[in-house]
Amino acid sequence: LSGGIQTSLVSTPYTVFRSRLGEGWTPESRAGSSLAGAVLLASTLFVLSILIAAAIGLSDNPPKVARLAWVLVITGPFFLAREFGRRFDFARRHVGAALFVDSGVSAPQIMFLVLFLAGGWLVAETAVLAIGLACLTVFAIWFARRRDEFEIHQSELPTTIRHDWLFGRWLLADHVLCVLQ
């Protein structure tokens, strides 16, 4: 659900409007505004997921469910970061780089899963943690290679966020309806 929200409000608006730059905008500043929007959205979803995990922990759910909820709180931003990276590459038609992100998650994920299995720690929580750590690892490498493609100008953020919201809210409404179906 979080990935669909990010795709609706950040990635798709960036893909559609990245080449339509206003006066004074550069591809790097548009990308930077998109990245800042993704960080703002991920932060909001992080706080919301903390509240949900706390509610799950206070309910009469089994402790395993509460632990899994907290692992999802921790790893959720890593999943979103990975998805931002791959969607950014697709928007810029860097399909090979997007493939690196997709396939690059597999190797560390398998490595973490094998380590957890060998240590006798492989349960749902550690499996999700393994995937999250793999996403974080790949995104860190991806961002280190791409950091020069982003310029964040605080003065442009409100305009970009408002513009992307006006466009993306309809995509988000459609996504929510599809999830509810």
C-alpha positions in Angstrom: 0.0 0.0 0.0 2.8 2.4 0.9 4.5 1.6 -2.4 1.3 2.4 -4.3 1.0 5.7 -2.4 4.5 6.7 -3.3 4.0 5.6 -7.0 0.8 7.7 -7.2 2.1 10.8 -5.4 5.8 10.9 -6.3 7.1 8.5 -9.0 4.3 8.8 -11.6 4.2 12.6 -11.4 7.9 12.7 -11.8 7.8 10.4 -14.8 5.1 12.4 -16.5 6.4 15.9 -15.8 10.2 15.5 -15.5 10.8 16.8 -19.0 8.3 19.7 -18.6 10.5 22.1 -16.6 9.4 25.5 -15.5 11.6 28.6 -15.7 14.7 28.2 -13.7 14.2 24.5 -13.2 16.8 21.9 -14.2 16.5 18.1 -14.5 18.6 17.9 -11.3 16.3 20.3 -9.4 13.2 18.5 -10.5 14.7 15.2 -9.5 15.8 16.7 -6.1 12.3 18.0 -5.5 10.9 14.5 -6.3 13.4 12.9 -3.9 12.5 15.4 -1.2 8.8 14.6 -1.8 9.6 10.9 -1.4 11.4 11.6 1.9 8.5 13.7 3.2 6.0 11.0 2.2 8.1 8.2 3.7 8.4 10.2 6.9 4.7 10.6 7.1 4.1 6.9 6.4 6.7 6.0 9.0 4.9 8.0 11.7 1.6 6.5 10.6 3.1 3.0 10.7 4.4 3.6 14.2 0.9 4.5 15.3 -0.5 1.3 13.6 2.2 -0.9 15.1 1.5 0.6 18.6 -2.2 -0.1 18.2 -1.5 -3.7 17.1 0.8 -4.1 20.2 -1.9 -2.8 22.5 -4.5 -5.1 21.1 -5.0 -8.8 21.9 -3.0 -9.9 18.8 -0.3 -12.5 19.4 3.2 -11.1 20.2 4.5 -12.4 16.8 2.1 -10.1 15.0 3.2 -7.1 17.0 6.9 -8.0 16.4 6.2 -8.3 12.7 4.4 -4.9 12.7 7.5 -3.3 14.3 9.8 -4.9 11.8 7.6 -3.5 9.0 7.9 0.0 10.7 11.7 -0.3 10.6 12.0 -1.7 7.0 9.2 0.2 5.3 11.3 3.2 4.5 13.9 0.8 2.9 11.3 -0.7 0.6 10.2 2.8 -0.4 13.7 3.9 -1.1 14.4 0.9 -3.3 11.2 1.5 -5.2 12.0 5.2 -5.6 15.4 4.3 -7.1 14.0 1.8 -9.6 11.1 4.1 -10.7 13.5 7.0 -11.0 15.7 4.9 -13.4 12.6 3.8 -15.4 11.5 7.4 -15.7 15.0 8.3 -17.1 14.9 5.3 -19.4 17.9 3.7 -17.6 16.4 0.2 -17.8 19.7 -1.5 -17.1 20.1 0.5 -13.9 16.6 -0.4 -12.8 17.4 -4.0 -13.5 20.5 -3.6 -11.3 18.2 -2.4 -8.5 15.8 -5.3 -9.0 18.4 -8.0 -9.3 20.7 -6.4 -6.8 18.2 -6.9 -4.0 18.2 -10.6 -4.6 21.8 -11.4 -3.7 21.9 -9.6 -0.3 18.4 -10.8 0.4 19.4 -14.4 -0.2 22.6 -13.9 1.8 20.7 -12.5 4.8 18.2 -15.3 4.6 20.9 -18.0 4.5 22.6 -16.3 7.5 19.4 -16.2 9.5 18.6 -19.8 8.6 22.1 -21.0 9.6 21.8 -19.2 12.9 18.4 -20.6 13.5 16.8 -17.2 13.4 14.7 -17.5 10.3 11.1 -16.5 11.1 8.7 -14.1 9.4 10.2 -11.1 11.2 13.8 -11.9 10.2 12.7 -12.7 6.6 11.2 -9.3 6.3 14.2 -7.8 7.9 16.4 -9.6 5.4 14.5 -8.1 2.5 14.6 -4.6 4.1 18.3 -4.8 4.6 18.8 -5.9 1.0 16.7 -2.9 -0.2 18.7 -0.6 2.0 22.0 -2.0 0.8 21.1 -1.6 -2.9 19.6 1.8 -2.5 22.7 3.1 -0.7 24.8 1.9 -3.6 22.3 3.3 -6.1 22.2 6.7 -4.4 26.0 6.9 -4.1 26.2 6.5 -7.8 23.3 8.9 -8.6 23.7 11.7 -6.0 24.9 14.2 -8.5 21.6 13.9 -10.4 19.8 15.5 -7.5 19.7 19.2 -6.4 17.3 20.1 -3.7 16.2 23.8 -3.7 13.9 24.4 -0.7 12.1 27.2 -2.6 10.9 24.8 -5.3 9.6 22.1 -2.9 6.2 23.6 -2.2 5.5 24.1 -5.9 6.5 20.6 -6.8 4.7 18.9 -3.9 1.5 20.8 -4.6 1.8 20.1 -8.4 2.5 16.4 -7.8 -0.4 16.2 -5.3 -2.9 17.8 -7.7 -2.0 15.2 -10.3 -1.2 12.2 -8.1 -4.3 12.4 -5.9 -6.4 10.9 -8.7 -3.9 8.1 -9.2 -4.0 7.6 -5.4 -7.8 7.4 -5.3 -7.7 4.9 -8.1 -5.1 2.8 -6.3 -7.1 2.9 -3.0 -10.2 1.8 -4.9 -8.3 -1.1 -6.5 -7.0 -2.2 -3.1 -10.5 -2.1 -1.6 -11.8 -4.2 -4.5 
